[in-house]
Amino acid sequence: MSIVPLSNPALRGALADLKSLLDETAVARDRAGGTAKAERDAIRRSGLLTLAIPAAYGGQGEGWPAILGAVRELAQVDSSLAHLFAFHHLMVASVLLYGNPTQRAGLLTATARRGLFWGNALNPLDRRTHLTPAREGAGERAEESDEPESWILNGTKSFCSGASDSDLLLVSADGPDGVLRVMVLPTDRAGIAVLDDWDAIGQRQTDSGTVTFTDVAVSAVDILGPPGPFGDVASSLRPCIAQSILASLYLGIAEGALAAARGFTLTEGRPWRASGLASAAEDPYLLHHFGELQLAIAAADALGGVALDRLQRAWERGRSLGAQERGETSLAVATFKVAAARAGLDAAGRLFDITGARGAAGRYGFDRFWRNVRTHSLHDPLDYKLKELGVHALTGALPEPGFYS
């Protein structure tokens, strides 16, 4: 699978320019961490935030193979900003899958017109956010059988990628009935605080820290649905998109590490003294590493082609998507994710086998490839992806839809 190009030539040029811009400062910004404000603004100006928005709402209406191809290209040079770029499109997809027609039109038209950048505060594993009905009039609550028109949100969310400098947040919270609700809130709404506390060893500029909510006013129209999350088979496709994003990031990191190894070997590599060779490029052991990496990346690339083709076909089914096709898509994506993660980890490690002791110098920043893929591949355990694949291989059972499968 070669990367599927964007259909719009102007946006292909914008993507190339953005990739070059990120590449120039990636090593220095990785060291600095924090919010990449200038680079986020460059993404806003690029016009690429509209890729997943349907043309009817003023967007580009690109397919997922092309969108995730753009993610993969950016991840080759800067997986942190690629992560933020990708998660923006995941939030857009969430509105399309969870929202009602009025919400889809309003939110996505505004996003396209105003160049809004979305952040994530959904994290379904963190159940510390809660919605309670707001008191009405003289302090009486709405009848318990009614869905309140207004709510109060309190609590905390962790791993909120892209929340800093975002315009809108996708947020999940439990209602008093224990039902998970997903809502869209302006990041600057009173009571929302985005904390600067992200300190992971990798993905340092994803702003994946904590967001707190203190007596935040939420109206019924802020809550997505129907169908909402898992309201029908189609809405359960979101995890397949999310997992495809992760796999595309891992594969991009693998390709970036391979490119770094190639560039170093051809321009700065020195043959090992005992080899008796004139150049590092002739060393059979280094060539063995390059061959292994080429094989792993090509395998993940091919599996990605299958997975993203299935994802696109499932996406195009819309509300008619069936459980069988959805399950088969999930399996293809899981296969892609495991292969891409392994390729990324392997490439990031072998990069140092290829470049040797001099490649460990801080000025190259080669360590960022390993730190980034190691950090991000822990998002949800690969072992559980392998379990899903194993169950299917043994019994034919498809994965149960969940936020991670």
Secondary structure, DSSP 8 states (H G I E B T S, - for coil): ------S-HHHHHHHHHHHHHHHHHHHHHHHH-S--HHHHHHHHHHTGGGTTS-GGGTS----HHHHHHHHHHHHTT-HHHHHHHHHHHHHHHHHHHHS-HHHHHHHHHHHHHHT--EEEE--TT---EEEEE--BTTTB---TTS--SEEEEEEEE---TT-TT-SEEEEEEE-TTS-EEEEEEETTSTTEEE------SS-TTS----EEEEEEEEEGGGB--SS-TTSSTGGGGHHHHHHHHHHHHHHHHHHHHHHHHHHHHHHT----GGG--S-GGG-HHHHHHHHHHHHHHHHHHHHHHHHHHHHHHHHHHGGG--HHHHHHHHHHHHHHHHHHHHHHHHHHHHHHHHHTGGGGSGGG-THHHHHHHHHHTTSS-HHHHHHHHHHHHHH-------TT-
